Amino acid sequence: MQTRIVNEEDWANAWKDYYHVTHIGRKLVIRPSWREYAPKDDEMVLKLDPGMAFGTGLHPTTRMCLEQIEQHVKPGMKVLDVGTGSGILALAAAKLGAANVYCIDNSSVAVESARANVAANELNDRISVVLGELNETEAKRLADQFDLVLANIIARVIGAIAPQLAEVLTPGGILIASGIIEVRRHEAEEPLLATGLRQVDEVEIDDWVTLVMEK
């Protein structure tokens, strides 16, 4: 076996060779910022440079979320994106007609990446990104405000903040919860159902599950 040392800068850029324009759902197109693409008909192009933050559109959990966002976003909606990563889900929601998208992430790297992507897509007027967590205090401040909540995190964390996710939804609002590996599904699903949310749909790709809940 042979090994060689790769400079961090080379590693940070080498993966870009394998990241191409990706079509998801009926309208969404993920365009890496370093590639060109001419949109067709009513396609919505998301210009994206994920950097070191999660969310390229290639992972099954992100893909399922984007497909569900395309189904559930309606013009004028108010959306919350918890654990926004690169901001890819927020970009999709805004491009599909959401009037306001509020993004939270506890990683400064993710916040920096998401803000850069929001600016690159000229969506600063509709998307705001803050460093923080959806804790009890924040959930009380945001109670009953959001028509659609997005949480593409991991099952254990979704379960831990289930009460807050339910609290910030408007009556009739929809939660799209993803990042859930099948064997840990119960860690997210049971706490969400315990809040009184009703499951209305689920999607699976490989061993990954996305749950759609209604308040």
URQUI-V623709 format. One record per pair of residues at least 12 apart in sequence whose C-alpha atoms are under 10 Angstrom apart, sorted by sequence separation. I is the first residue (numbers start at 1). GAP is how many residues later the second one is. D is the distance in whole Angstrom. If there is no record, write none. Layout:
BEGIN
I_GAP_D + I_GAP_D
END
This chain:
BEGIN
19_12_9 + 20_12_7 + 21_12_10 + 27_12_10 + 35_12_9 + 81_12_9 + 89_12_10 + 90_12_8 + 103_12_10 + 115_12_9 + 165_12_10 + 177_12_9 + 199_12_7 + 200_12_6 + 201_12_7 + 19_13_7 + 20_13_10 + 27_13_9 + 32_13_10 + 33_13_9 + 34_13_9 + 35_13_10 + 80_13_10 + 90_13_7 + 114_13_10 + 115_13_8 + 199_13_6 + 200_13_6 + 201_13_9 + 20_14_9 + 21_14_7 + 27_14_9 + 28_14_9 + 29_14_7 + 30_14_9 + 31_14_7 + 32_14_8 + 33_14_6 + 34_14_9 + 79_14_8 + 89_14_10 + 114_14_9 + 115_14_6 + 151_14_8 + 198_14_9 + 199_14_4 + 200_14_7 + 19_15_10 + 20_15_7 + 21_15_8 + 27_15_7 + 28_15_6 + 29_15_6 + 30_15_6 + 31_15_6 + 32_15_6 + 33_15_5 + 34_15_8 + 78_15_9 + 79_15_9 + 114_15_7 + 115_15_9 + 150_15_9 + 162_15_10 + 177_15_10 + 197_15_10 + 198_15_5 + 199_15_6 + 16_16_8 + 19_16_9 + 20_16_10 + 21_16_8 + 26_16_9 + 27_16_4 + 28_16_5 + 29_16_5 + 30_16_5 + 31_16_5 + 32_16_5 + 33_16_6 + 77_16_9 + 78_16_10 + 87_16_8 + 113_16_10 + 114_16_10 + 149_16_7 + 197_16_6 + 198_16_5 + 199_16_9 + 17_17_10 + 26_17_8 + 27_17_6 + 28_17_6 + 29_17_6 + 30_17_6 + 31_17_6 + 32_17_6 + 33_17_9 + 77_17_9 + 87_17_10 + 111_17_10 + 112_17_9 + 149_17_9 + 175_17_10 + 196_17_10 + 197_17_6 + 198_17_6 + 16_18_8 + 26_18_9 + 27_18_8 + 28_18_7 + 29_18_9 + 30_18_7 + 31_18_9 + 32_18_8 + 75_18_9 + 76_18_9 + 84_18_9 + 85_18_9 + 87_18_10 + 111_18_6 + 112_18_9 + 196_18_9 + 197_18_5 + 16_19_10 + 30_19_10 + 73_19_9 + 74_19_9 + 75_19_9 + 77_19_10 + 78_19_10 + 79_19_7 + 84_19_6 + 85_19_9 + 86_19_10 + 110_19_10 + 111_19_7 + 112_19_9 + 146_19_10 + 149_19_8 + 158_19_7 + 192_19_10 + 196_19_7 + 23_20_9 + 69_20_8 + 73_20_6 + 74_20_10 + 75_20_10 + 76_20_10 + 77_20_7 + 78_20_6 + 79_20_8 + 80_20_9 + 81_20_7 + 82_20_8 + 83_20_7 + 84_20_6 + 85_20_7 + 110_20_10 + 111_20_6 + 146_20_10 + 148_20_9 + 149_20_7 + 158_20_8 + 193_20_9 + 195_20_9 + 23_21_10 + 69_21_9 + 72_21_9 + 73_21_9 + 75_21_7 + 76_21_6 + 77_21_5 + 78_21_6 + 79_21_6 + 80_21_6 + 81_21_6 + 82_21_6 + 83_21_6 + 84_21_6 + 85_21_9 + 110_21_9 + 111_21_9 + 143_21_8 + 146_21_9 + 147_21_9 + 148_21_7 + 149_21_10 + 158_21_9 + 192_21_8 + 193_21_10 + 23_22_9 + 66_22_8 + 70_22_8 + 73_22_10 + 74_22_7 + 75_22_4 + 76_22_5 + 77_22_5 + 78_22_5 + 79_22_5 + 80_22_5 + 81_22_5 + 82_22_5 + 83_22_4 + 84_22_9 + 85_22_8 + 101_22_10 + 108_22_9 + 109_22_10 + 139_22_10 + 142_22_9 + 143_22_9 + 144_22_9 + 145_22_9 + 146_22_6 + 147_22_6 + 148_22_8 + 155_22_9 + 157_22_10 + 158_22_9 + 175_22_9 + 182_22_9 + 189_22_8 + 22_23_10 + 65_23_10 + 66_23_6 + 69_23_7 + 70_23_8 + 73_23_7 + 74_23_6 + 75_23_5 + 76_23_4 + 77_23_7 + 78_23_6 + 79_23_6 + 80_23_6 + 81_23_6 + 82_23_6 + 83_23_7 + 84_23_9 + 85_23_10 + 86_23_9 + 87_23_8 + 91_23_9 + 100_23_10 + 101_23_10 + 107_23_10 + 108_23_6 + 143_23_9 + 144_23_6 + 145_23_6 + 146_23_5 + 147_23_6 + 154_23_9 + 155_23_8 + 156_23_10 + 157_23_10 + 174_23_9 + 175_23_10 + 181_23_10 + 182_23_10 + 185_23_9 + 188_23_9 + 21_24_10 + 22_24_10 + 32_24_9 + 65_24_7 + 66_24_10 + 69_24_6 + 72_24_10 + 73_24_7 + 74_24_6 + 75_24_7 + 76_24_8 + 77_24_8 + 78_24_8 + 79_24_8 + 80_24_8 + 81_24_9 + 82_24_9 + 83_24_8 + 85_24_8 + 86_24_6 + 87_24_8 + 90_24_9 + 94_24_10 + 101_24_10 + 102_24_8 + 103_24_7 + 104_24_9 + 105_24_8 + 106_24_9 + 107_24_7 + 108_24_9 + 139_24_9 + 140_24_8 + 143_24_5 + 144_24_5 + 145_24_6 + 146_24_5 + 147_24_8 + 148_24_9 + 149_24_8 + 150_24_9 + 151_24_8 + 152_24_8 + 153_24_8 + 154_24_7 + 155_24_7 + 156_24_9 + 173_24_10 + 174_24_10 + 175_24_9 + 178_24_10 + 180_24_10 + 181_24_10 + 182_24_9 + 183_24_8 + 184_24_10 + 185_24_7 + 189_24_10 + 21_25_10 + 31_25_10 + 66_25_10 + 67_25_10 + 70_25_10 + 71_25_10 + 73_25_7 + 74_25_9 + 85_25_5 + 86_25_8 + 87_25_10 + 100_25_8 + 101_25_6 + 102_25_6 + 103_25_6 + 104_25_6 + 105_25_7 + 106_25_5 + 107_25_8 + 135_25_10 + 136_25_9 + 139_25_5 + 142_25_8 + 143_25_4 + 144_25_5 + 145_25_6 + 146_25_9 + 147_25_8 + 148_25_6 + 149_25_6 + 150_25_6 + 151_25_6 + 152_25_6 + 153_25_6 + 154_25_5 + 155_25_5 + 172_25_10 + 174_25_10 + 175_25_10 + 176_25_9 + 177_25_9 + 178_25_9 + 181_25_9 + 182_25_5 + 183_25_9 + 184_25_10 + 185_25_9 + 21_26_10 + 30_26_8 + 31_26_10 + 62_26_8 + 63_26_10 + 66_26_7 + 70_26_7 + 84_26_7 + 85_26_7 + 86_26_9 + 87_26_8 + 88_26_8 + 91_26_8 + 95_26_9 + 99_26_9 + 100_26_5 + 101_26_5 + 102_26_5 + 103_26_5 + 104_26_5 + 105_26_5 + 106_26_5 + 107_26_10 + 135_26_7 + 138_26_8 + 139_26_8 + 141_26_10 + 142_26_5 + 143_26_7 + 144_26_4 + 145_26_9 + 146_26_10 + 147_26_4 + 148_26_5 + 149_26_5 + 150_26_5 + 151_26_5 + 152_26_4 + 153_26_5 + 154_26_5 + 155_26_7 + 159_26_10 + 162_26_8 + 166_26_8 + 174_26_9 + 176_26_9 + 178_26_10 + 181_26_6 + 182_26_6 + 183_26_10 + 185_26_9 + 21_27_10 + 30_27_7 + 62_27_8 + 65_27_10 + 66_27_8 + 69_27_8 + 70_27_10 + 83_27_8 + 84_27_8 + 85_27_9 + 86_27_5 + 87_27_4 + 90_27_10 + 91_27_7 + 99_27_6 + 100_27_6 + 101_27_6 + 102_27_6 + 103_27_6 + 104_27_6 + 105_27_6 + 106_27_6 + 134_27_7 + 136_27_8 + 137_27_9 + 139_27_9 + 140_27_7 + 141_27_9 + 142_27_9 + 143_27_8 + 144_27_7 + 146_27_7 + 147_27_6 + 148_27_6 + 149_27_6 + 150_27_6 + 151_27_6 + 152_27_5 + 153_27_8 + 154_27_8 + 155_27_9 + 159_27_9 + 160_27_9 + 161_27_9 + 162_27_9 + 165_27_8 + 166_27_10 + 180_27_9 + 181_27_5 + 182_27_6 + 29_28_9 + 30_28_9 + 83_28_9 + 85_28_7 + 86_28_5 + 87_28_8 + 90_28_9 + 95_28_9 + 98_28_8 + 99_28_9 + 100_28_8 + 101_28_9 + 102_28_8 + 103_28_9 + 104_28_6 + 105_28_6 + 106_28_9 + 133_28_10 + 135_28_10 + 136_28_6 + 139_28_6 + 140_28_8 + 145_28_9 + 146_28_9 + 147_28_9 + 148_28_8 + 149_28_8 + 150_28_8 + 151_28_8 + 152_28_8 + 155_28_10 + 156_28_8 + 159_28_6 + 160_28_8 + 162_28_9 + 163_28_8 + 164_28_10 + 167_28_9 + 169_28_10 + 180_28_6 + 181_28_6 + 182_28_10 + 54_29_9 + 55_29_8 + 56_29_9 + 57_29_10 + 84_29_10 + 85_29_7 + 86_29_8 + 87_29_9 + 88_29_8 + 94_29_8 + 97_29_10 + 98_29_9 + 103_29_9 + 104_29_6 + 105_29_9 + 135_29_7 + 136_29_10 + 139_29_6 + 144_29_9 + 146_29_10 + 155_29_6 + 156_29_9 + 158_29_8 + 159_29_4 + 162_29_6 + 163_29_7 + 166_29_7 + 179_29_7 + 180_29_5 + 181_29_9 + 54_30_8 + 55_30_6 + 56_30_8 + 84_30_7 + 86_30_9 + 87_30_7 + 88_30_9 + 91_30_8 + 103_30_10 + 104_30_7 + 134_30_7 + 135_30_10 + 138_30_9 + 139_30_10 + 154_30_9 + 155_30_6 + 156_30_9 + 157_30_8 + 158_30_5 + 159_30_7 + 161_30_9 + 162_30_5 + 163_30_10 + 165_30_9 + 166_30_8 + 178_30_8 + 179_30_7 + 180_30_7 + 53_31_9 + 54_31_5 + 55_31_5 + 56_31_9 + 57_31_7 + 86_31_7 + 87_31_7 + 91_31_10 + 95_31_10 + 134_31_8 + 136_31_9 + 154_31_9 + 155_31_8 + 156_31_5 + 157_31_8 + 158_31_9 + 159_31_8 + 160_31_8 + 161_31_9 + 162_31_9 + 163_31_9 + 164_31_9 + 166_31_7 + 178_31_6 + 179_31_7 + 180_31_9 + 53_32_5 + 54_32_6 + 55_32_7 + 56_32_7 + 57_32_9 + 86_32_9 + 91_32_8 + 94_32_7 + 155_32_6 + 156_32_6 + 159_32_5 + 160_32_9 + 162_32_9 + 163_32_6 + 165_32_10 + 177_32_9 + 178_32_4 + 179_32_10 + 16_33_10 + 24_33_8 + 52_33_9 + 53_33_5 + 54_33_9 + 55_33_6 + 56_33_10 + 90_33_10 + 94_33_7 + 154_33_9 + 155_33_5 + 156_33_10 + 158_33_8 + 159_33_7 + 162_33_7 + 163_33_9 + 177_33_6 + 178_33_6 + 22_34_9 + 23_34_9 + 24_34_9 + 51_34_10 + 52_34_8 + 53_34_9 + 54_34_9 + 55_34_8 + 93_34_10 + 134_34_10 + 154_34_8 + 155_34_8 + 158_34_8 + 159_34_10 + 163_34_10 + 176_34_7 + 177_34_5 + 178_34_9 + 16_35_10 + 22_35_8 + 23_35_10 + 50_35_8 + 51_35_8 + 91_35_10 + 156_35_10 + 159_35_10 + 162_35_10 + 176_35_6 + 177_35_6 + 21_36_10 + 22_36_8 + 50_36_5 + 90_36_10 + 91_36_8 + 175_36_8 + 176_36_5 + 177_36_8 + 19_37_8 + 49_37_8 + 50_37_8 + 90_37_7 + 175_37_6 + 176_37_7 + 13_38_9 + 19_38_10 + 20_38_10 + 25_38_8 + 28_38_8 + 48_38_8 + 49_38_10 + 50_38_8 + 90_38_9 + 174_38_7 + 175_38_5 + 176_38_9 + 12_39_8 + 19_39_9 + 24_39_7 + 25_39_9 + 28_39_9 + 48_39_9 + 49_39_9 + 90_39_10 + 174_39_6 + 175_39_6 + 12_40_8 + 23_40_10 + 24_40_9 + 27_40_9 + 48_40_7 + 87_40_9 + 173_40_8 + 174_40_5 + 175_40_8 + 25_41_7 + 26_41_8 + 47_41_9 + 172_41_10 + 173_41_6 + 174_41_7 + 24_42_7 + 25_42_5 + 28_42_8 + 46_42_8 + 87_42_9 + 172_42_6 + 173_42_5 + 24_43_7 + 25_43_9 + 27_43_8 + 46_43_10 + 48_43_9 + 171_43_8 + 172_43_5 + 25_44_10 + 26_44_8 + 47_44_9 + 102_44_9 + 170_44_10 + 171_44_5 + 25_45_7 + 26_45_10 + 46_45_7 + 84_45_8 + 101_45_9 + 169_45_9 + 170_45_7 + 24_46_9 + 25_46_9 + 45_46_9 + 46_46_7 + 84_46_10 + 100_46_9 + 103_46_10 + 169_46_7 + 44_47_10 + 45_47_9 + 80_47_10 + 101_47_9 + 102_47_10 + 103_47_9 + 166_47_9 + 168_47_10 + 44_48_8 + 78_48_10 + 79_48_9 + 80_48_10 + 81_48_9 + 83_48_10 + 101_48_10 + 166_48_9 + 167_48_9 + 46_49_8 + 83_49_9 + 98_49_10 + 166_49_7 + 45_50_8 + 82_50_10 + 83_50_8 + 98_50_9 + 44_51_7 + 82_51_8 + 83_51_9 + 43_52_10 + 44_52_8 + 82_52_7 + 53_54_9 + 155_54_10 + 53_55_10 + 54_55_10 + 55_55_10 + 93_55_9 + 53_56_7 + 54_56_8 + 52_57_7 + 53_57_5 + 93_57_10 + 30_58_9 + 51_58_9 + 52_58_7 + 53_58_9 + 152_58_9 + 51_59_9 + 53_59_9 + 54_59_10 + 55_59_10 + 151_59_10 + 50_60_9 + 52_60_10 + 53_60_7 + 90_60_9 + 151_60_10 + 51_61_10 + 52_61_8 + 53_61_8 + 89_61_8 + 30_62_9 + 51_62_7 + 80_62_10 + 89_62_9 + 150_62_10 + 29_63_9 + 50_63_6 + 51_63_10 + 89_63_9 + 28_64_7 + 49_64_8 + 50_64_8 + 149_64_10 + 27_65_10 + 48_65_9 + 49_65_9 + 51_65_10 + 80_65_9 + 148_65_10 + 48_66_9 + 50_66_9 + 51_66_10 + 79_66_9 + 80_66_6 + 84_66_9 + 148_66_9 + 28_67_9 + 49_67_8 + 50_67_8 + 78_67_7 + 79_67_5 + 80_67_8 + 81_67_9 + 82_67_8 + 83_67_9 + 84_67_8 + 85_67_9 + 147_67_10 + 28_68_9 + 48_68_9 + 49_68_7 + 78_68_5 + 79_68_6 + 80_68_6 + 81_68_6 + 82_68_6 + 83_68_7 + 84_68_8 + 85_68_9 + 147_68_10 + 27_69_9 + 48_69_6 + 77_69_8 + 78_69_5 + 79_69_5 + 80_69_5 + 81_69_5 + 82_69_5 + 83_69_7 + 84_69_9 + 47_70_7 + 48_70_9 + 77_70_6 + 78_70_7 + 79_70_6 + 80_70_6 + 81_70_6 + 82_70_7 + 83_70_6 + 46_71_9 + 47_71_9 + 49_71_9 + 76_71_10 + 77_71_7 + 78_71_9 + 79_71_8 + 80_71_9 + 81_71_8 + 82_71_8 + 83_71_10 + 46_72_10 + 47_72_10 + 48_72_8 + 47_73_7 + 48_73_8 + 74_73_9 + 46_74_9 + 47_74_6 + 73_74_9 + 74_74_10 + 46_75_7 + 47_75_10 + 72_75_10 + 73_75_8 + 45_76_9 + 72_76_8 + 82_76_10 + 69_79_9 + 69_80_10 + 69_81_9 + 68_82_10 + 82_83_9 + 33_84_9 + 66_84_10 + 65_85_8 + 80_85_9 + 65_86_9 + 33_87_9 + 65_87_7 + 64_88_10 + 80_88_9 + 80_89_9 + 62_90_7 + 79_90_9 + 61_91_7 + 62_91_10 + 78_91_10 + 61_92_9 + 78_92_10 + 61_93_10 + 79_94_10 + 78_95_10 + 79_95_10 + 80_95_9 + 81_95_10 + 82_95_10 + 79_96_10 + 55_97_9 + 54_98_10 + 54_99_10 + 73_101_10 + 72_102_8 + 72_103_10 + 72_104_9 + 69_107_8 + 68_108_7 + 66_110_10 + 65_111_7 + 64_112_9 + 65_112_8 + 64_113_10 + 65_113_7 + 64_114_8 + 65_114_9 + 64_115_10 + 61_116_9 + 62_116_8 + 61_117_6 + 62_117_8 + 60_118_9 + 61_118_5 + 60_119_9 + 61_119_8 + 59_120_9 + 61_120_9 + 68_133_10 + 68_134_10 + 68_135_9 + 67_136_10 + 64_138_10 + 65_138_9 + 64_139_7 + 64_140_8 + 72_140_10 + 64_141_8 + 61_142_10 + 63_142_9 + 68_142_9 + 61_143_9 + 68_143_10 + 60_144_9 + 61_144_8 + 64_144_9 + 68_144_8 + 60_145_6 + 61_145_10 + 64_145_8 + 65_145_7 + 59_146_10 + 60_146_8 + 61_146_10 + 64_146_7 + 65_146_9 + 60_147_9 + 61_147_7 + 63_147_10 + 64_147_10 + 65_147_10 + 60_148_7 + 61_148_7 + 62_148_9 + 59_149_10 + 60_149_9 + 61_149_7 + 60_150_9
END
